Structure formats: C-alpha cells, structure tokens
C-alpha cells in the first residue's frame, strides 16, 4: 500500500482507505462478526484510514467499528467521523454548537477512543452555510483545542459547496474535503477543482470510485439517483470489461488511486473478501489499452451527474 500526505494536516494516508458505512447495514444486513473480520482485513492490507459517521445505520456503523477496533493499537490507524447528518431518510441535520459538541462526545464513546484524527461536517449541501462558518467550524476548533479532534474537514456531493465555504474562512480552518462520485471513470469533474484545493492546502479524499455501484458487475441499485443514460453508459463499459475477462471495479479503483493529487480514495464493504479483492485490484498490473477503450465508451456520458441539497447549494446538472 502506498501512502500520501493529506493536504497540510501532516497525516500520511493510504491511497485506498476504508469507508465504514456498510458496517451499519445500510445496504444489506450484516453481522458483527462480518464487521470485525472486514475491519481486520482492511487494516492487515494497509487500509489504515477509516471513515465513518453517526448517520451510517443511525449510529450502528460507529458502534460496530468500535467493537472491531477493540485491542487494536490506537496509533496504528487514522480515524475519521462526522457531525451534522444523523439520518438522511428523515432529513435529520443539525449543525448547531450544542448538537456538534454532543455528537463528538457520543461518537468517541461509540468508537471507544479518546480522539478522532479527522472530524468532518457531513453533507453540508443540507446546511445553512452561515451557520457552518460562524457556529459549526468555531465549535470544532474549540474541540480541537481540547484534544478531542485533530483535524477538521467538510463533505458533500455538490462540488460548489467546497469553494462556497473555503472562500469564506481563513487558511487552515478547513483542512480536508471529502467528495464522492466525482472522480471515477465516468465523472472526473472533481479534477477541475483540484488546483484550487491544492492552492488552499486542502487535502482531498475521494469516495465511491464505482459511483455507488454504477461501475460494478451488478450495476446501479434500484435506489440510485443517476439517470437511465448514465446507467446505460456504465453498463456498456462494464460489459466491455467483462468480455475482456476484467472486473470493471479493478479499473475503477486503479483509475481513482493512480491520481497522485488525490490523497485517499475510500471503498466500503462489510465483506472481508471484497476488501481483499479491492486491495488486489489496486496492486494488479495496469492495462492502459483497456482503460482507453473504457474511457471512449464512457465519453458520451462523461461528467453527466446528479445533485441534491438546498437549491442554492446544488450543482448545475449535465446530461
């Protein structure tokens, strides 16, 4: 496993990190034993940056992750969690000072740790950005001074939310961003923002290199928010890879992780064999000819997207 600096934080993170949402049974029912085995497989494979949130399974992912980390030396892994989003289906968002303080306290208890390496404002497209700037971020910085968190970031789907916050705060107030579904084979729109983020000294975490299932053998799940055109284009790319005897997930993981400007790409599963397969995909030989063929197939839907959040925070829709 290779490691890269996470912006100006001083942290060295693996190019492939573990996204722990699946531990909360958000995609299928999983057992605690599965969760423990999966986390062990991730750590053994060098995926020692773990990202979770109280919203994943409505605290279940944090609880199970805490159990999986029992007895693991704290200095051997980097742990990120979030505040602000507590149940997407219920629209439960709260970025207030009181909620933020309470959320961090409860996350630490569920995770069984004294501090987290990175705390993130979760899905700020659903937040009042005045509150984020004037209340939430100052609260997190006080918690950092008290030793409960080491570094501070923001996350979300629309790309416009990142400069909307970063342009309003002093350097170092926001140290990382986590973007998902915007740096993958069919959508590289995050790339346009990278020079700006590098100039700000902000570390970049990329999630969902398969587009939440678009670039997989099974294809997009029924709940997926993408358009039929996006799903059809990705299906054609997957079938082309399959005809060549290659799982498109391998190509997707390699593509995302090979961009040295991106510190870490997160993948998630509650199946230890899937995690081992992802690590093997990363370490497998590259096939530039196949990659070029897949990119050509995906060109008609390149950067086609979907968005969400408050109207003022939504990206322009392409496709």
N, C-alpha and C positions, 0 to 999 in steps of 0.2 A: 504494500500500500504506500502510495506517495502522499506527502503532506505539503500543505501550502499555508502561507500566512493569511490570517483572516483580517484583511484591511490593516488598520493601525492598532488593533487590540493587543498585539503581541502573542496571540494564540496561534498555534500551529494545528491545523485541522486536516483530517484525511480528505482526499479528493472525493471519496464516497462515504457519506455519513448515513446514520440510521434514523429514519423518520418513524416515530413510535405510535402513530395514530392507530395502526392496525391492532395494537395491544388492547385498545378499548372496544374491540368487537364492533367497529364501525362499518366493516364490510361483510363480515361473517362472524359467527360465534366461534370463539377460540378459548382454549383452556389456559389456566395459569401455567401449567407445565409447558405448553407450547410457547408461551411468552418468555418464560425463563430460558428455555432452550434457544429461542431465537436471539435473545439479547446476548447469550453466551457465544453463539456463533458469530454474531456481529463483532463483538469485542475480540474474539480469537482471530478474526480475519482482518483486524486493524481498523474497523469502523468504530473508532472510539469517540466520535462526536455524535451525541444522541439528542434529538429534538422531539419535544413532547408539548402538550398543552392540557390545561384542565378541561378544555372543551371536548377533547377526544374521548368519546364514550362517557361524557359528563363525569369526569374525574377518574374513570376506570383505568384509562391508559397510564396515568400517573401512579395510581395505586399498584398496578401490576409491574410497572417499571421499577418502582421502589422495592418490591419483593425480589425482582430479578437482580437488582444491584446489591442486595444484602451480602456482605462479606467481600465485595469487590473493592480493592483499594481506591479511595476517592481520587487520588492523584493520577490514576490510570485512565480516566475518561473525562471528557468535557460534556457538560450537561446544560441543555437549553430548554427553557419552558417559556410560558407566555402569560399575559394578563389581558383582560378586556373582553374576550369572547368566551362565553360559557355554554351556549347551546345555539348553534346556527339554526336548527329547525324551529326553535322557539323565538328566534330573534333576540336572544338574551345577551346584550352587550352592555358593559358598564366600565367606563374608563375613569371613573371618579377617584379621588385620593383615597377615600375610605375603602372602596372596593379593591383598588390596586394593592394597598397595604395588606388587606385581608387575604387576597388571592395569593400573594407571595408567601405569606405565613403558612397558609394551608397547603400550598404546593410543596414547600420544604418538608412539611410533616408527612405528606403522602409519599414523597420521594425518599424520605429517610436521610436527608442531607442537611448540612448547616448553611450551604450557599449554593447558588447556581452560577455557572460561568457566563451565561447569557440569558437575560430576560428580555422578552420582546412584546411590544404592543401588537396584539393579534388582530389581523383583518381590519386595518384602520380605514378601509373604504366604508365601514359602517359607523365611523366615529365622527364627532364634531372635531375638526382639526384645530380649532381654537382651544378646545379642552385638552387635546393631546399636547399642544405646545405649552400651554400655560399651567396645566394641572398634572397631567399624567407623567410627562417626562421629568418635571421637577421632583415629583414624588419618587420616581425610580432612582433619580440621582441621590436623593436622601437615603434610600435603601442601600445604594451602593456605598455611600459613606459609612453606613452602619455595618457593612460587610456581608449583607445577605445576597447581593448580586455583584458580579464583577464587571459585566459589560451590558450595553443596552442597544436594542435594535427595534426595527419595525417590520411588519409583514403585511402582505395583501396581494390580491390578484391584479387590479388595475395598475399599470405602470406609472400613471400620472401622479399617484399618491406619494411616490417617493420624493421627487423634487418638490412637491407641494409642502412637505414637512422639512426636508433638508434645507430648502432655501430660506426657511424662517428661523432656524436655530444656529447657534454658534458651532464651529467645528468641534467635534468630539462629543457633542450632546447625543447624537445618534451614531453609533459605531458600525452597525451592520444593517443590511436589508435582507429579507427572505422573500424571494419571488418564486411563484410556481406557474408551470405551464407556459412559460415564455422563453425557455431556452431548451429546445428539443428539436428533433429532426424537422418537424413541420412548422415550427414557430420559433424564430430566433430574435424576436423583437426586443428582448432584454438587451441584446448586444448593442443596440443603438444607445442605450443608457449607460453602458459600462464606462466610456471615457469620462462622463460626468461624475459617476460614482468614484472612479479612481482619483479624479481631481479632488474630491471631497475626502479622500482617505477612508471611504466606507467599504467594509468587507461585504462580499457578495455570496449569499447562499442561494442555491438553485434547488428547487424541489419539483417532483413529478416529471422526470425526464421522459416518461412514457405518456405524458399528457393525461394522467389519471385513467390509464387503461386504453387510450386510443392506439398506442403503438405496442400492442400485445397480440398474442395469438387469439385470445378470446374477444378482443375488440372492446369498444366502449360499453360500459354497463348501461342499463336502461335509464338510470337517473342522470346520465352525463349531459351537461348543458351545451355541448357543442352542436353544430348544425349537421344535417344529413350530408352536406357537401364535404365537411371536414372528416366525418366518419368514413365516408366512402373513399376519400383520397388516402386516408391512413390504412384502410383495409387493403387497397391495391398495393401499397408499399409493403404491408405485412405479407401478402400472398406472394409477392415477388421474392422476398427474402426466404419464405418457406420453400419456394420452388428451387432455390439455391442451397437448401439444406441449412439455413441460418435462422435462428430466432431473432426477430427484429429487436427484441429487448437488448440483446448484446450490442447491436449497432447503436441503439438509443443511449445506452449507458456510456459507451465509449465516446460517442459524439459529445455528450454533455461534459464528461470529465476531462476530455482532452484539451478544452479551452483553459489555458493557464490563467486567464483573467478571473475565472470563477474559482473561489476558494474551495467550495464544497458543494456537491450535489447529493441531495437526500433521496434515498429509496426506502420504501417501507414494506413490511410483511410481518405476519405472525407465524411464518413457517420457516424453520431454520434452514431447510433445504433450499428455499428460494433465496435466502440471504447468501448462502454459499454459492449458489448459481450466479447471483449478481456480482459477487467478488470474482468468480471465474470469468464472467463476461468482461469485466474490466481488465483482467490480466491476459485475455486471449489476444492472438495476433490481429492486427488491423487489416481490413480489406478495403482499400481506398476505391477500388473499381466498383464494388458493390455499393459503397456509400454514395458515390457519384450517381449510380443508377437510381438509388432510392431518392436522392435529392431531386433528380429530374422528374420522377413520378410525382413527388410532393409539390413541385413548383406551382402547379395551378391553384393550390390552396395555401401557399406559403404566407405565413403570418395572418391567415384567417383566424378570427378569435371570438371570444365571448367575454362579457364583463358583468359586473354586479356592483352592489353598494348604493350609497346615496347618489342621486342623479348627478350632483356636482363632482363626484369622485370617479365616475365611470369613464373608461377609455372609449374612444371612438371605435365603432365596430367596423371591421373589414371583412368582406366576404358575405 
